[in-house]
Amino acid sequence: MSFLDNVERGLEKVVTSFFRGTSTADIKPVELSSALRNEMDRGILTISEGRSLAPNDFIVSLSDKDFATAKAWGSPVVNEMAKVTAEHAVSQGYSVQGNIMIHFVNSQELKSGEMEVSGSIKDSSANPVASAPVKAKTPAPQQERAASTPSPKTTAQPRPTPPPAAPVASPLPKQAVVEVNGQRFALHHHSIVLGRSASTDIPVDDTGVSRQHIRVEEKDRGTYAVTDLGSTNGTYVDGKKITGETRILDGSIITIGQTKIVFRLITPSNGGRA
């Protein structure tokens, strides 16, 4: 299996390894892949009912240290990240103009571990560097009907009644969970608070975390958001510092202090506390 060939299946293993590191740990491809997918979701442009155009050209700004790390990955890893992003577009039914393009730039304003991702819609079909092609879904060609003249003696036959369609099972609702320092917690309540205090719903043993640092809550059915509760060191979602209530998606990475928290939406059979 190639590296990042299946981010969903390999996420838990990579995240657990990252949690055991320190603030000096290099940035991980899985973090960037998650940020790219989230930026694609945020930047979709609705064209018509049932048709949305998604960003395909992404600029990823990194600190000098993380930029050097990303540069050392080389084209194979970057192309795998583009492939994962392209497959996300297909799974969501997005239309993409050309290839997925990923550009890394270094920023003096960012610290190690921080990132800024911006996506735009461009025709990149003529420039396939660090890209993964997305094949558009085309309808099957209709079968030609042979012209015929009905016989005057032909009697129209009644059309048989098709059997009733089998009921389609409704998909199981997704269970929201957060992974903190290798442990998984299911979010069974509408709103939970994470912080250093033992009185919070999920205590976080980190001196850089405030006593009540963030609140994670369900806004609508299946829609979740995180809010910083006036913490000292701030809160970051996918490398961006938040200033208010911020929506989080499956795979979003929330950073408080030196702790990285992964928000996931999984099937109920895999939920619960690890």
ZAPA-760680 format. One record per residue (C-alpha): residue number from 0; residue in one letter; x, y, z. Coordinates in steps of 0.001 Angstrom, whole numbers, plus 500000, padded with zeros to 6 digits. Example, Ala and Ser with C-alpha at 12.3 -4.5 7.8 and 13.67 -1.06 7.14 Angstrom:
2
resi/resn/x/y/z
0/A/512300/495500/507800;
1/S/513670/498940/507140;
END
This chain:
274
resi/resn/x/y/z
0/M/500000/500000/500000;
1/S/501461/503387/499050;
2/F/501938/506096/501665;
3/L/498633/507862/502415;
4/D/496867/505458/500039;
5/N/494058/505327/502583;
6/V/494156/508243/505020;
7/E/490915/507213/506717;
8/R/492234/503759/507608;
9/G/495637/504982/508753;
10/L/494577/508089/510665;
11/E/494405/506595/514158;
12/K/497877/505080/513936;
13/V/499483/508286/512647;
14/V/497682/510526/515126;
15/T/498609/508345/518076;
16/S/502259/508497/517041;
17/F/502062/512280/516734;
18/F/500507/512731/520168;
19/R/503499/511006/521749;
20/G/505821/513614/520306;
21/T/506496/517139/521493;
22/S/505927/520626/520101;
23/T/509102/520221/518044;
24/A/507667/517300/516056;
25/D/507608/517823/512306;
26/I/504316/518521/510611;
27/K/502613/515388/509258;
28/P/501182/514748/505783;
29/V/497955/513499/507375;
30/E/497453/516930/509002;
31/L/497903/518697/505675;
32/S/495605/516231/503896;
33/S/492880/516925/506451;
34/A/493338/520695/506081;
35/L/493156/520424/502274;
36/R/489906/518457/502415;
37/N/488374/520942/504857;
38/E/489424/523902/502685;
39/M/487859/522184/499672;
40/D/484579/521755/501589;
41/R/484600/525400/502685;
42/G/485356/526738/499211;
43/I/482761/524944/497086;
44/L/480805/527098/494617;
45/T/477228/525995/493963;
46/I/476519/526053/490213;
47/S/473059/524507/490173;
48/E/470982/522124/492223;
49/G/473070/519038/492798;
50/R/476196/520460/491153;
51/S/479027/522221/492990;
52/L/482441/523345/491755;
53/A/485267/522781/494247;
54/P/488684/524489/494583;
55/N/491499/522604/492894;
56/D/494466/524949/493391;
57/F/495759/525147/496967;
58/I/498465/527332/498528;
59/V/499790/525958/501824;
60/S/501714/528484/503940;
61/L/504102/526991/506525;
62/S/506763/528148/508939;
63/D/510381/527960/507762;
64/K/510922/524718/509689;
65/D/507763/523030/508398;
66/F/508398/524312/504885;
67/A/511787/522572/504889;
68/T/510093/519389/506131;
69/A/507466/519499/503377;
70/K/510111/520226/500759;
71/A/512029/517113/501827;
72/W/508975/514906/501209;
73/G/509413/515229/497464;
74/S/506884/514751/494664;
75/P/505679/511218/495603;
76/V/504209/512301/498952;
77/V/502757/515539/497541;
78/N/501165/513617/494677;
79/E/499619/511190/497185;
80/M/498149/514168/499087;
81/A/496722/515499/495818;
82/K/495265/512056/495095;
83/V/493574/511924/498526;
84/T/492108/515397/497945;
85/A/490890/514398/494474;
86/E/489234/511258/495856;
87/H/487489/513400/498475;
88/A/486026/515555/495675;
89/V/484701/512449/493929;
90/S/483223/511015/497147;
91/Q/481390/514299/497822;
92/G/480147/514653/494250;
93/Y/482095/517879/493599;
94/S/483108/518964/490107;
95/V/486781/519925/489757;
96/Q/488295/522063/487000;
97/G/491375/520124/485914;
98/N/493990/518681/488280;
99/I/494498/519106/492012;
100/M/497452/521462/492526;
101/I/499301/521933/495844;
102/H/501866/524728/496319;
103/F/503972/525144/499473;
104/V/505229/528579/500538;
105/N/507084/529643/503673;
106/S/505805/532443/505889;
107/Q/507793/534328/508508;
108/E/504562/535035/510425;
109/L/503777/531385/511164;
110/K/505176/529305/514001;
111/S/506146/525652/513803;
112/G/503001/523547/513634;
113/E/500832/526328/512218;
114/M/499560/526416/508653;
115/E/497329/528480/506411;
116/V/495565/526860/503457;
117/S/493768/528826/500755;
118/G/492031/527243/497785;
119/S/490893/528650/494455;
120/I/489307/527375/491264;
121/K/491724/527310/488331;
122/D/492083/525456/485045;
123/S/495176/523404/485868;
124/S/494770/520771/483156;
125/A/497766/522180/481261;
126/N/500074/522101/484299;
127/P/500078/518673/485976;
128/V/502884/519305/488506;
129/A/502076/517800/491934;
130/S/498582/516960/490872;
131/A/496142/514106/490716;
132/P/493630/513989/487848;
133/V/489956/513783/488651;
134/K/487852/511975/486098;
135/A/484498/513607/485561;
136/K/481521/511348/485824;
137/T/479847/511100/482398;
138/P/476463/509545/481794;
139/A/476379/506316/479811;
140/P/475512/506905/476129;
141/Q/471943/506118/475259;
142/Q/471406/503096/473082;
143/E/470303/503988/469565;
144/R/466810/502951/468679;
145/A/466440/501254/465322;
146/A/463788/502892/463138;
147/S/460961/500507/462380;
148/T/457489/500569/460912;
149/P/454915/498752/463034;
150/S/452946/496018/461303;
151/P/449265/496895/460890;
152/K/448400/493487/462391;
153/T/450486/494074/465524;
154/T/448433/494348/468684;
155/A/449803/496455/471503;
156/Q/450616/494339/474520;
157/P/449986/495658/478047;
158/R/453151/496769/479797;
159/P/453950/494501/482769;
160/T/453816/496132/486169;
161/P/457305/496291/487655;
162/P/457765/494737/491082;
163/P/457824/497183/493987;
164/A/461245/498549/494773;
165/A/462900/497158/497857;
166/P/463081/499706/500686;
167/V/466435/501415/500984;
168/A/467901/501257/504460;
169/S/468608/504657/505975;
170/P/472283/505245/506704;
171/L/473280/505037/510340;
172/P/473826/508421/512006;
173/K/477441/509318/512617;
174/Q/478847/509418/516148;
175/A/481022/512410/516984;
176/V/484223/511588/518880;
177/V/487395/513425/519872;
178/E/490794/511771/520213;
179/V/492980/513266/522945;
180/N/496458/511919/523693;
181/G/495617/508565/522148;
182/Q/492261/508212/523951;
183/R/488905/508383/522167;
184/F/485883/510075/523777;
185/A/482356/509870/522340;
186/L/480377/513121/522459;
187/H/477085/511922/523916;
188/H/476018/515393/525111;
189/H/474986/518455/523132;
190/S/477904/520463/524534;
191/I/481185/519461/526233;
192/V/484030/521471/527729;
193/L/487721/520536/527557;
194/G/490402/522067/529758;
195/R/493051/521530/532424;
196/S/490534/521526/535281;
197/A/489416/518142/536569;
198/S/485844/519475/536651;
199/T/485638/519745/532845;
200/D/483938/517055/530749;
201/I/487300/515982/529287;
202/P/490337/517043/531377;
203/V/493550/517689/529407;
204/D/496856/517278/531262;
205/D/498787/520116/529625;
206/T/500247/523180/531387;
207/G/499650/525228/528221;
208/V/495896/524565/528420;
209/S/493556/526853/530395;
210/R/491287/525458/533096;
211/Q/488291/525725/530774;
212/H/489811/526061/527318;
213/I/487273/525111/524610;
214/R/483685/524038/524148;
215/V/482663/521561/521429;
216/E/478947/521489/520658;
217/E/476460/520210/518113;
218/K/474803/523134/516313;
219/D/472442/521269/513981;
220/R/471992/517575/513350;
221/G/475443/516369/512287;
222/T/477010/519867/512384;
223/Y/479581/520683/515065;
224/A/481543/523758/516142;
225/V/484342/524615/518586;
226/T/484556/527840/520634;
227/D/487557/529201/522556;
228/L/486486/530085/526127;
229/G/488908/532987/526590;
230/S/491998/530807/526938;
231/T/495457/532233/527551;
232/N/497267/530571/524653;
233/G/494417/530445/522137;
234/T/492941/527650/520034;
235/Y/493860/526517/516516;
236/V/491753/524555/514027;
237/D/493730/522939/511202;
238/G/496615/525307/511948;
239/K/494522/528518/511961;
240/K/493922/530481/515163;
241/I/490205/530931/515769;
242/T/488600/534070/517169;
243/G/485023/532882/517530;
244/E/482759/529911/517023;
245/T/484304/527809/514226;
246/R/482760/524877/512405;
247/I/484701/521605/512549;
248/L/484487/518723/510089;
249/D/485425/515070/510098;
250/G/489219/515004/510432;
251/S/489601/518548/511811;
252/I/492597/518949/514125;
253/I/492114/521212/517165;
254/T/495282/522408/518918;
255/I/495247/523683/522523;
256/G/498566/524221/524283;
257/Q/500836/521392/523136;
258/T/497903/518983/522689;
259/K/496380/518075/519348;
260/I/492776/516860/519350;
261/V/491283/515066/516339;
262/F/487541/515425/515723;
263/R/485976/512421/513966;
264/L/482527/511329/512775;
265/I/482326/507528/512828;
266/T/479683/504813/512839;
267/P/478115/504110/516251;
268/S/479577/500584/516323;
269/N/483061/502124/516477;
270/G/482178/504851/518941;
271/G/482750/505105/522648;
272/R/485700/505782/524840;
273/A/488930/503939/524057;
END
